[in-house]
Amino acid sequence: TKMVQTGEPSARPQLKFGENMRITVAASQGGRRYMEDRCVVHTERGDHGELLWTFVGVFDGHGGEHASEYVRRHLLMNITKNHKFESDEDEDILEAIRQGFLVTHEQMRHVYGK
């Protein structure tokens, strides 16, 4: 049987920055008895389904699971509740992220720093 191509192959649509994102998460426990690392992927979409932003966090649990789990549960909330996070200015958003880390660290000290 002979195969005949009858036209040009259809072109794939061009990928556009900010419209296509694929994230894969993989973990390897290694020789440890328990997996203590944590990760989070959160995507925020607008009213019409458009991608607004994505938060990806990987938290090393080398000191135990308590710290990595605490950060996984609280860091994004502490970043997004800062009023500077809603700004259109990159510097304000970066400051909200920085302050979110500091607030999370301080909260952890009160919870675990006895």
N, CA, C and O atoms as a printed pandas DataFrame, in Angstrom:
     atom_number atom_name residue_name chain_id  residue_number  x_coord  y_coord  z_coord
0              1         N          THR        A               1    0.845   -1.171    0.000
1              2        CA          THR        A               1    0.000    0.000    0.000
2              3         C          THR        A               1    0.887    1.229    0.000
3              4         O          THR        A               1    1.837    1.333    0.776
4              5         N          LYS        A               2    0.560    2.153   -0.882
5              6        CA          LYS        A               2    1.333    3.382   -1.023
6              7         C          LYS        A               2    0.597    4.534   -0.336
7              8         O          LYS        A               2   -0.599    4.731   -0.553
8              9         N          MET        A               3    1.323    5.295    0.496
9             10        CA          MET        A               3    0.719    6.434    1.186
10            11         C          MET        A               3    0.983    7.686    0.372
11            12         O          MET        A               3    2.108    7.922   -0.068
12            13         N          VAL        A               4   -0.039    8.478    0.174
13            14        CA          VAL        A               4    0.088    9.715   -0.583
14            15         C          VAL        A               4   -0.354   10.866    0.295
15            16         O          VAL        A               4   -1.433   10.835    0.887
16            17         N          GLN        A               5    0.493   11.884    0.374
17            18        CA          GLN        A               5    0.137   13.074    1.144
18            19         C          GLN        A               5   -0.552   14.041    0.193
19            20         O          GLN        A               5   -0.004   14.389   -0.853
20            21         N          THR        A               6   -1.735   14.465    0.552
21            22        CA          THR        A               6   -2.531   15.291   -0.357
22            23         C          THR        A               6   -2.493   16.777   -0.050
23            24         O          THR        A               6   -3.215   17.536   -0.696
24            25         N          GLY        A               7   -1.726   17.212    0.857
25            26        CA          GLY        A               7   -1.665   18.642    1.174
26            27         C          GLY        A               7   -0.590   18.910    2.199
27            28         O          GLY        A               7    0.067   17.997    2.699
28            29         N          GLU        A               8   -0.429   20.159    2.495
29            30        CA          GLU        A               8    0.552   20.558    3.503
30            31         C          GLU        A               8    0.062   20.136    4.879
31            32         O          GLU        A               8   -1.131   20.229    5.169
32            33         N          PRO        A               9    0.971   19.673    5.728
33            34        CA          PRO        A               9    0.543   19.346    7.092
34            35         C          PRO        A               9    0.055   20.610    7.789
35            36         O          PRO        A               9    0.604   21.694    7.593
36            37         N          SER        A              10   -0.965   20.458    8.589
37            38        CA          SER        A              10   -1.500   21.636    9.278
38            39         C          SER        A              10   -0.489   22.126   10.302
39            40         O          SER        A              10    0.129   21.334   11.014
40            41         N          ALA        A              11   -0.332   23.425   10.366
41            42        CA          ALA        A              11    0.627   24.032   11.292
42            43         C          ALA        A              11    0.005   24.099   12.673
43            44         O          ALA        A              11   -1.194   24.340   12.817
44            45         N          ARG        A              12    0.823   23.887   13.678
45            46        CA          ARG        A              12    0.355   24.036   15.058
46            47         C          ARG        A              12    0.245   25.523   15.357
47            48         O          ARG        A              12    1.070   26.308   14.890
48            49         N          PRO        A              13   -0.749   25.916   16.118
49            50        CA          PRO        A              13   -0.840   27.335   16.478
50            51         C          PRO        A              13    0.380   27.761   17.280
51            52         O          PRO        A              13    0.894   26.998   18.097
52            53         N          GLN        A              14    0.832   28.964   17.044
53            54        CA          GLN        A              14    2.004   29.478   17.739
54            55         C          GLN        A              14    1.689   29.673   19.215
55            56         O          GLN        A              14    0.644   30.222   19.565
56            57         N          LEU        A              15    2.597   29.221   20.081
57            58        CA          LEU        A              15    2.432   29.419   21.516
58            59         C          LEU        A              15    2.676   30.880   21.846
59            60         O          LEU        A              15    3.580   31.506   21.293
60            61         N          LYS        A              16    1.878   31.415   22.738
61            62        CA          LYS        A              16    2.017   32.798   23.149
62            63         C          LYS        A              16    2.379   32.848   24.617
63            64         O          LYS        A              16    1.825   32.098   25.420
64            65         N          PHE        A              17    3.295   33.718   24.973
65            66        CA          PHE        A              17    3.726   33.872   26.350
66            67         C          PHE        A              17    2.534   34.214   27.230
67            68         O          PHE        A              17    1.745   35.099   26.899
68            69         N          GLY        A              18    2.405   33.517   28.344
69            70        CA          GLY        A              18    1.361   33.798   29.299
70            71         C          GLY        A              18    0.059   33.073   29.043
71            72         O          GLY        A              18   -0.856   33.154   29.863
72            73         N          GLU        A              19   -0.052   32.371   27.941
73            74        CA          GLU        A              19   -1.298   31.681   27.642
74            75         C          GLU        A              19   -1.178   30.173   27.778
75            76         O          GLU        A              19   -2.194   29.480   27.827
76            77         N          ASN        A              20    0.028   29.654   27.840
77            78        CA          ASN        A              20    0.239   28.218   27.909
78            79         C          ASN        A              20    1.201   27.909   29.040
79            80         O          ASN        A              20    2.319   28.424   29.078
80            81         N          MET        A              21    0.762   27.068   29.959
81            82        CA          MET        A              21    1.640   26.708   31.057
82            83         C          MET        A              21    1.361   25.262   31.445
83            84         O          MET        A              21    0.215   24.848   31.618
84            85         N          ARG        A              22    2.437   24.521   31.573
85            86        CA          ARG        A              22    2.318   23.153   32.062
86            87         C          ARG        A              22    3.287   23.008   33.217
87            88         O          ARG        A              22    4.457   23.377   33.123
88            89         N          ILE        A              23    2.775   22.464   34.304
89            90        CA          ILE        A              23    3.595   22.275   35.493
90            91         C          ILE        A              23    3.492   20.818   35.893
91            92         O          ILE        A              23    2.399   20.259   35.980
92            93         N          THR        A              24    4.625   20.220   36.131
93            94        CA          THR        A              24    4.660   18.833   36.578
94            95         C          THR        A              24    5.386   18.787   37.917
95            96         O          THR        A              24    6.390   19.471   38.114
96            97         N          VAL        A              25    4.876   17.988   38.818
97            98        CA          VAL        A              25    5.487   17.842   40.130
98            99         C          VAL        A              25    5.928   16.395   40.286
99           100         O          VAL        A              25    5.166   15.468   40.009
100          101         N          ALA        A              26    7.152   16.214   40.727
101          102        CA          ALA        A              26    7.664   14.875   41.014
102          103         C          ALA        A              26    8.466   14.951   42.302
103          104         O          ALA        A              26    9.075   15.978   42.599
104          105         N          ALA        A              27    8.469   13.885   43.052
105          106        CA          ALA        A              27    9.202   13.856   44.307
106          107         C          ALA        A              27    9.900   12.511   44.448
107          108         O          ALA        A              27    9.398   11.475   44.011
108          109         N          SER        A              28   11.060   12.559   45.066
109          110        CA          SER        A              28   11.794   11.335   45.340
110          111         C          SER        A              28   12.151   11.313   46.817
111          112         O          SER        A              28   12.862   12.190   47.307
112          113         N          GLN        A              29   11.666   10.334   47.501
113          114        CA          GLN        A              29   11.887   10.230   48.942
114          115         C          GLN        A              29   13.304    9.774   49.251
115          116         O          GLN        A              29   13.825   10.055   50.331
116          117         N          GLY        A              30   13.919    9.084   48.330
117          118        CA          GLY        A              30   15.269    8.595   48.570
118          119         C          GLY        A              30   15.275    7.559   49.671
119          120         O          GLY        A              30   14.346    6.759   49.785
120          121         N          GLY        A              31   16.330    7.572   50.492
121          122        CA          GLY        A              31   16.470    6.591   51.561
122          123         C          GLY        A              31   15.780    6.970   52.853
123          124         O          GLY        A              31   15.822    6.228   53.834
124          125         N          ARG        A              32   15.141    8.138   52.849
125          126        CA          ARG        A              32   14.471    8.575   54.080
126          127         C          ARG        A              32   13.223    7.751   54.347
127          128         O          ARG        A              32   12.616    7.188   53.436
128          129         N          ARG        A              33   12.862    7.696   55.603
129          130        CA          ARG        A              33   11.688    6.922   55.982
130          131         C          ARG        A              33   10.382    7.636   55.640
131          132         O          ARG        A              33    9.385    6.982   55.332
132          133         N          TYR        A              34   10.373    8.977   55.690
133          134        CA          TYR        A              34    9.177    9.757   55.422
134          135         C          TYR        A              34    9.498   10.871   54.444
135          136         O          TYR        A              34   10.614   11.390   54.423
136          137         N          MET        A              35    8.515   11.236   53.636
137          138        CA          MET        A              35    8.663   12.388   52.748
138          139         C          MET        A              35    8.305   13.640   53.539
139          140         O          MET        A              35    7.185   13.777   54.030
140          141         N          GLU        A              36    9.254   14.539   53.656
141          142        CA          GLU        A              36    9.045   15.744   54.444
142          143         C          GLU        A              36    8.983   17.004   53.582
143          144         O          GLU        A              36    8.667   18.080   54.089
144          145         N          ASP        A              37    9.275   16.888   52.302
145          146        CA          ASP        A              37    9.182   18.025   51.399
146          147         C          ASP        A              37    7.709   18.269   51.064
147          148         O          ASP        A              37    6.892   17.350   51.107
148          149         N          ARG        A              38    7.389   19.503   50.735
149          150        CA          ARG        A              38    6.029   19.854   50.349
150          151         C          ARG        A              38    6.086   20.765   49.125
151          152         O          ARG        A              38    7.085   21.439   48.879
152          153         N          CYS        A              39    5.005   20.768   48.372
153          154        CA          CYS        A              39    4.903   21.681   47.240
154          155         C          CYS        A              39    3.462   22.147   47.115
155          156         O          CYS        A              39    2.545   21.526   47.653
156          157         N          VAL        A              40    3.276   23.245   46.401
157          158        CA          VAL        A              40    1.944   23.783   46.143
158          159         C          VAL        A              40    1.949   24.422   44.761
159          160         O          VAL        A              40    2.925   25.056   44.362
160          161         N          VAL        A              41    0.859   24.249   44.042
161          162        CA          VAL        A              41    0.636   24.926   42.766
162          163         C          VAL        A              41   -0.775   25.510   42.841
163          164         O          VAL        A              41   -1.750   24.784   43.036
164          165         N          HIS        A              42   -0.868   26.816   42.685
165          166        CA          HIS        A              42   -2.176   27.488   42.741
166          167         C          HIS        A              42   -2.277   28.419   41.543
167          168         O          HIS        A              42   -1.379   29.227   41.308
168          169         N          THR        A              43   -3.350   28.315   40.794
169          170        CA          THR        A              43   -3.598   29.186   39.648
170          171         C          THR        A              43   -4.829   30.031   39.930
171          172         O          THR        A              43   -5.874   29.514   40.326
172          173         N          GLU        A              44   -4.699   31.317   39.725
173          174        CA          GLU        A              44   -5.811   32.245   39.912
174          175         C          GLU        A              44   -6.304   32.682   38.536
175          176         O          GLU        A              44   -5.522   33.115   37.690
176          177         N          ARG        A              45   -7.596   32.564   38.329
177          178        CA          ARG        A              45   -8.199   32.915   37.040
178          179         C          ARG        A              45   -9.219   34.035   37.221
179          180         O          ARG        A              45   -9.808   34.198   38.289
180          181         N          GLY        A              46   -9.410   34.800   36.153
181          182        CA          GLY        A              46  -10.393   35.878   36.153
182          183         C          GLY        A              46  -11.792   35.346   35.917
183          184         O          GLY        A              46  -12.007   34.139   35.808
184          185         N          ASP        A              47  -12.743   36.272   35.841
185          186        CA          ASP        A              47  -14.150   35.909   35.682
186          187         C          ASP        A              47  -14.436   35.142   34.395
187          188         O          ASP        A              47  -15.386   34.362   34.338
188          189         N          HIS        A              48  -13.627   35.357   33.370
189          190        CA          HIS        A              48  -13.843   34.702   32.080
190          191         C          HIS        A              48  -12.860   33.558   31.846
191          192         O          HIS        A              48  -12.705   33.093   30.717
192          193         N          GLY        A              49  -12.200   33.105   32.903
193          194        CA          GLY        A              49  -11.293   31.975   32.805
194          195         C          GLY        A              49   -9.877   32.334   32.411
195          196         O          GLY        A              49   -9.037   31.445   32.271
196          197         N          GLU        A              50   -9.589   33.613   32.229
197          198        CA          GLU        A              50   -8.242   34.007   31.827
198          199         C          GLU        A              50   -7.266   33.848   32.990
199          200         O          GLU        A              50   -7.613   34.100   34.144
200          201         N          LEU        A              51   -6.061   33.434   32.677
201          202        CA          LEU        A              51   -5.029   33.218   33.679
202          203         C          LEU        A              51   -4.546   34.560   34.210
203          204         O          LEU        A              51   -4.062   35.394   33.444
204          205         N          LEU        A              52   -4.672   34.773   35.517
205          206        CA          LEU        A              52   -4.198   36.006   36.137
206          207         C          LEU        A              52   -2.782   35.826   36.676
207          208         O          LEU        A              52   -1.897   36.635   36.394
208          209         N          TRP        A              53   -2.573   34.765   37.450
209          210        CA          TRP        A              53   -1.244   34.470   37.978
210          211         C          TRP        A              53   -1.211   33.043   38.498
211          212         O          TRP        A              53   -2.244   32.425   38.756
212          213         N          THR        A              54    0.006   32.540   38.642
213          214        CA          THR        A              54    0.217   31.192   39.170
214          215         C          THR        A              54    1.287   31.256   40.239
215          216         O          THR        A              54    2.315   31.911   40.068
216          217         N          PHE        A              55    1.041   30.577   41.333
217          218        CA          PHE        A              55    2.002   30.476   42.437
218          219         C          PHE        A              55    2.492   29.037   42.494
219          220         O          PHE        A              55    1.696   28.102   42.581
220          221         N          VAL        A              56    3.800   28.868   42.445
221          222        CA          VAL        A              56    4.417   27.549   42.549
222          223         C          VAL        A              56    5.426   27.607   43.681
223          224         O          VAL        A              56    6.321   28.452   43.680
224          225         N          GLY        A              57    5.285   26.711   44.646
225          226        CA          GLY        A              57    6.210   26.687   45.770
226          227         C          GLY        A              57    6.723   25.285   46.016
227          228         O          GLY        A              57    5.968   24.314   45.964
228          229         N          VAL        A              58    8.010   25.191   46.284
229          230        CA          VAL        A              58    8.646   23.928   46.653
230          231         C          VAL        A              58    9.328   24.182   47.996
231          232         O          VAL        A              58   10.175   25.068   48.112
232          233         N          PHE        A              59    8.955   23.401   49.003
233          234        CA          PHE        A              59    9.415   23.645   50.359
234          235         C          PHE        A              59   10.178   22.430   50.860
235          236         O          PHE        A              59    9.627   21.335   50.979
236          237         N          ASP        A              60   11.456   22.641   51.153
237          238        CA          ASP        A              60   12.351   21.567   51.586
238          239         C          ASP        A              60   12.071   21.224   53.040
239          240         O          ASP        A              60   12.068   22.101   53.904
240          241         N          GLY        A              61   11.841   19.970   53.301
241          242        CA          GLY        A              61   11.538   19.532   54.661
242          243         C          GLY        A              61   12.723   18.920   55.373
243          244         O          GLY        A              61   12.556   18.042   56.220
244          245         N          HIS        A              62   13.934   19.379   55.033
245          246        CA          HIS        A              62   15.119   18.749   55.636
246          247         C          HIS        A              62   15.150   18.878   57.152
247          248         O          HIS        A              62   15.829   18.102   57.823
248          249         N          GLY        A              63   14.425   19.850   57.700
249          250        CA          GLY        A              63   14.377   19.995   59.148
250          251         C          GLY        A              63   13.155   19.337   59.763
251          252         O          GLY        A              63   12.889   19.495   60.955
252          253         N          GLY        A              64   12.422   18.607   58.957
253          254        CA          GLY        A              64   11.193   17.979   59.434
254          255         C          GLY        A              64   10.004   18.514   58.662
255          256         O          GLY        A              64   10.073   19.564   58.024
256          257         N          GLU        A              65    8.928   17.779   58.734
257          258        CA          GLU        A              65    7.755   18.132   57.937
258          259         C          GLU        A              65    6.984   19.324   58.469
259          260         O          GLU        A              65    6.218   19.925   57.715
260          261         N          HIS        A              66    7.148   19.695   59.725
261          262        CA          HIS        A              66    6.335   20.757   60.306
262          263         C          HIS        A              66    6.553   22.100   59.617
263          264         O          HIS        A              66    5.589   22.798   59.302
264          265         N          ALA        A              67    7.799   22.465   59.384
265          266        CA          ALA        A              67    8.076   23.757   58.757
266          267         C          ALA        A              67    7.598   23.785   57.310
267          268         O          ALA        A              67    6.947   24.744   56.896
268          269         N          SER        A              68    7.908   22.752   56.539
269          270        CA          SER        A              68    7.509   22.754   55.133
270          271         C          SER        A              68    5.986   22.719   54.991
271          272         O          SER        A              68    5.441   23.354   54.089
272          273         N          GLU        A              69    5.309   22.005   55.847
273          274        CA          GLU        A              69    3.843   21.954   55.793
274          275         C          GLU        A              69    3.239   23.289   56.217
275          276         O          GLU        A              69    2.261   23.740   55.621
276          277         N          TYR        A              70    3.804   23.919   57.228
277          278        CA          TYR        A              70    3.300   25.221   57.666
278          279         C          TYR        A              70    3.421   26.248   56.545
279          280         O          TYR        A              70    2.480   26.993   56.272
280          281         N          VAL        A              71    4.573   26.281   55.904
281          282        CA          VAL        A              71    4.786   27.238   54.814
282          283         C          VAL        A              71    3.838   26.933   53.654
283          284         O          VAL        A              71    3.279   27.854   53.057
284          285         N          ARG        A              72    3.653   25.670   53.334
285          286        CA          ARG        A              72    2.737   25.301   52.253
286          287         C          ARG        A              72    1.327   25.822   52.530
287          288         O          ARG        A              72    0.636   26.266   51.612
288          289         N          ARG        A              73    0.907   25.770   53.776
289          290        CA          ARG        A              73   -0.454   26.180   54.129
290          291         C          ARG        A              73   -0.630   27.693   54.285
291          292         O          ARG        A              73   -1.747   28.189   54.134
292          293         N          HIS        A              74    0.437   28.440   54.581
293          294        CA          HIS        A              74    0.280   29.841   54.960
294          295         C          HIS        A              74    0.951   30.874   54.057
295          296         O          HIS        A              74    0.496   32.017   54.009
296          297         N          LEU        A              75    2.000   30.520   53.350
297          298        CA          LEU        A              75    2.774   31.530   52.610
298          299         C          LEU        A              75    1.932   32.265   51.576
299          300         O          LEU        A              75    1.923   33.496   51.557
300          301         N          LEU        A              76    1.238   31.550   50.730
301          302        CA          LEU        A              76    0.455   32.216   49.681
302          303         C          LEU        A              76   -0.589   33.150   50.284
303          304         O          LEU        A              76   -0.772   34.266   49.797
304          305         N          MET        A              77   -1.267   32.714   51.324
305          306        CA          MET        A              77   -2.269   33.557   51.984
306          307         C          MET        A              77   -1.620   34.839   52.518
307          308         O          MET        A              77   -2.183   35.925   52.382
308          309         N          ASN        A              78   -0.433   34.708   53.127
309          310        CA          ASN        A              78    0.239   35.879   53.673
310          311         C          ASN        A              78    0.725   36.830   52.579
311          312         O          ASN        A              78    0.832   38.034   52.811
312          313         N          ILE        A              79    1.013   36.311   51.416
313          314        CA          ILE        A              79    1.405   37.165   50.285
314          315         C          ILE        A              79    0.184   37.882   49.720
315          316         O          ILE        A              79    0.204   39.099   49.531
316          317         N          THR        A              80   -0.873   37.130   49.455
317          318        CA          THR        A              80   -2.025   37.709   48.749
318          319         C          THR        A              80   -2.883   38.623   49.619
319          320         O          THR        A              80   -3.614   39.457   49.085
320          321         N          LYS        A              81   -2.816   38.489   50.940
321          322        CA          LYS        A              81   -3.611   39.398   51.784
322          323         C          LYS        A              81   -2.932   40.757   51.967
323          324         O          LYS        A              81   -3.542   41.680   52.505
324          325         N          ASN        A              82   -1.696   40.889   51.535
325          326        CA          ASN        A              82   -0.999   42.172   51.568
326          327         C          ASN        A              82   -1.575   43.070   50.470
327          328         O          ASN        A              82   -1.664   42.647   49.318
328          329         N          HIS        A              83   -1.960   44.282   50.806
329          330        CA          HIS        A              83   -2.597   45.181   49.836
330          331         C          HIS        A              83   -1.702   45.483   48.633
331          332         O          HIS        A              83   -2.211   45.802   47.558
332          333         N          LYS        A              84   -0.392   45.389   48.791
333          334        CA          LYS        A              84    0.524   45.658   47.680
334          335         C          LYS        A              84    0.470   44.571   46.604
335          336         O          LYS        A              84    0.893   44.796   45.471
336          337         N          PHE        A              85   -0.044   43.411   46.954
337          338        CA          PHE        A              85   -0.129   42.326   45.980
338          339         C          PHE        A              85   -1.085   42.670   44.837
339          340         O          PHE        A              85   -0.919   42.169   43.725
340          341         N          GLU        A              86   -2.080   43.518   45.095
341          342        CA          GLU        A              86   -3.074   43.897   44.075
342          343         C          GLU        A              86   -2.581   45.004   43.146
343          344         O          GLU        A              86   -3.293   45.390   42.219
344          345         N          SER        A              87   -1.391   45.511   43.378
345          346        CA          SER        A              87   -0.848   46.604   42.574
346          347         C          SER        A              87   -0.503   46.144   41.158
347          348         O          SER        A              87   -0.312   44.953   40.911
348          349         N          ASP        A              88   -0.426   47.085   40.248
349          350        CA          ASP        A              88    0.047   46.808   38.890
350          351         C          ASP        A              88    1.550   47.020   38.766
351          352         O          ASP        A              88    2.128   46.777   37.706
352          353         N          GLU        A              89    2.179   47.468   39.839
353          354        CA          GLU        A              89    3.617   47.750   39.838
354          355         C          GLU        A              89    4.402   46.534   40.330
355          356         O          GLU        A              89    4.111   45.995   41.397
356          357         N          ASP        A              90    5.386   46.109   39.560
357          358        CA          ASP        A              90    6.198   44.947   39.927
358          359         C          ASP        A              90    6.857   45.107   41.289
359          360         O          ASP        A              90    6.906   44.154   42.067
360          361         N          GLU        A              91    7.363   46.296   41.587
361          362        CA          GLU        A              91    8.048   46.521   42.859
362          363         C          GLU        A              91    7.108   46.315   44.042
363          364         O          GLU        A              91    7.523   45.785   45.073
364          365         N          ASP        A              92    5.856   46.723   43.909
365          366        CA          ASP        A              92    4.880   46.515   44.983
366          367         C          ASP        A              92    4.606   45.024   45.176
367          368         O          ASP        A              92    4.536   44.543   46.308
368          369         N          ILE        A              93    4.452   44.302   44.079
369          370        CA          ILE        A              93    4.185   42.863   44.170
370          371         C          ILE        A              93    5.375   42.144   44.793
371          372         O          ILE        A              93    5.196   41.258   45.629
372          373         N          LEU        A              94    6.582   42.516   44.395
373          374        CA          LEU        A              94    7.776   41.919   45.000
374          375         C          LEU        A              94    7.848   42.219   46.491
375          376         O          LEU        A              94    8.265   41.369   47.278
376          377         N          GLU        A              95    7.448   43.413   46.878
377          378        CA          GLU        A              95    7.438   43.767   48.305
378          379         C          GLU        A              95    6.396   42.941   49.058
379          380         O          GLU        A              95    6.646   42.524   50.189
380          381         N          ALA        A              96    5.236   42.699   48.452
381          382        CA          ALA        A              96    4.215   41.860   49.083
382          383         C          ALA        A              96    4.742   40.437   49.269
383          384         O          ALA        A              96    4.478   39.808   50.293
384          385         N          ILE        A              97    5.477   39.935   48.295
385          386        CA          ILE        A              97    6.070   38.595   48.402
386          387         C          ILE        A              97    7.092   38.568   49.534
387          388         O          ILE        A              97    7.094   37.655   50.359
388          389         N          ARG        A              98    7.966   39.583   49.566
389          390        CA          ARG        A              98    8.984   39.655   50.630
390          391         C          ARG        A              98    8.327   39.707   51.998
391          392         O          ARG        A              98    8.725   38.976   52.905
392          393         N          GLN        A              99    7.324   40.564   52.155
393          394        CA          GLN        A              99    6.639   40.689   53.435
394          395         C          GLN        A              99    5.895   39.402   53.785
395          396         O          GLN        A              99    5.808   39.039   54.958
396          397         N          GLY        A             100    5.361   38.713   52.785
397          398        CA          GLY        A             100    4.681   37.443   53.023
398          399         C          GLY        A             100    5.612   36.403   53.620
399          400         O          GLY        A             100    5.220   35.647   54.509
400          401         N          PHE        A             101    6.858   36.363   53.127
401          402        CA          PHE        A             101    7.850   35.450   53.703
402          403         C          PHE        A             101    8.166   35.830   55.141
403          404         O          PHE        A             101    8.254   34.963   56.010
404          405         N          LEU        A             102    8.337   37.127   55.397
405          406        CA          LEU        A             102    8.666   37.577   56.746
406          407         C          LEU        A             102    7.534   37.295   57.730
407          408         O          LEU        A             102    7.782   36.856   58.853
408          409         N          VAL        A             103    6.304   37.543   57.318
409          410        CA          VAL        A             103    5.149   37.270   58.186
410          411         C          VAL        A             103    5.055   35.779   58.477
411          412         O          VAL        A             103    4.832   35.379   59.620
412          413         N          THR        A             104    5.225   34.957   57.450
413          414        CA          THR        A             104    5.162   33.505   57.631
414          415         C          THR        A             104    6.246   33.036   58.591
415          416         O          THR        A             104    5.996   32.198   59.456
416          417         N          HIS        A             105    7.442   33.574   58.438
417          418        CA          HIS        A             105    8.552   33.214   59.325
418          419         C          HIS        A             105    8.222   33.597   60.773
419          420         O          HIS        A             105    8.452   32.813   61.693
420          421         N          GLU        A             106    7.691   34.782   60.965
421          422        CA          GLU        A             106    7.355   35.237   62.315
422          423         C          GLU        A             106    6.239   34.381   62.921
423          424         O          GLU        A             106    6.283   34.048   64.105
424          425         N          GLN        A             107    5.247   34.029   62.111
425          426        CA          GLN        A             107    4.174   33.161   62.593
426          427         C          GLN        A             107    4.727   31.802   63.026
427          428         O          GLN        A             107    4.324   31.259   64.054
428          429         N          MET        A             108    5.644   31.266   62.242
429          430        CA          MET        A             108    6.239   29.969   62.577
430          431         C          MET        A             108    6.990   30.037   63.891
431          432         O          MET        A             108    6.968   29.085   64.672
432          433         N          ARG        A             109    7.659   31.159   64.144
433          434        CA          ARG        A             109    8.380   31.310   65.408
434          435         C          ARG        A             109    7.428   31.219   66.590
435          436         O          ARG        A             109    7.763   30.627   67.616
436          437         N          HIS        A             110    6.249   31.800   66.451
437          438        CA          HIS        A             110    5.274   31.759   67.542
438          439         C          HIS        A             110    4.665   30.374   67.717
439          440         O          HIS        A             110    4.337   29.969   68.833
440          441         N          VAL        A             111    4.516   29.651   66.614
441          442        CA          VAL        A             111    3.893   28.324   66.673
442          443         C          VAL        A             111    4.895   27.274   67.156
443          444         O          VAL        A             111    4.563   26.439   67.998
444          445         N          TYR        A             112    6.134   27.316   66.618
445          446        CA          TYR        A             112    7.095   26.250   66.881
446          447         C          TYR        A             112    8.309   26.681   67.705
447          448         O          TYR        A             112    9.088   25.830   68.135
448          449         N          GLY        A             113    8.482   27.974   67.932
449          450        CA          GLY        A             113    9.700   28.445   68.593
450          451         C          GLY        A             113    9.596   28.543   70.088
451          452         O          GLY        A             113    9.851   29.604   70.659
452          453         N          LYS        A             114    9.233   27.480   70.724
453          454        CA          LYS        A             114    9.072   27.513   72.182
454          455         C          LYS        A             114   10.334   27.152   72.891
455          456         O          LYS        A             114   10.366   27.132   74.122
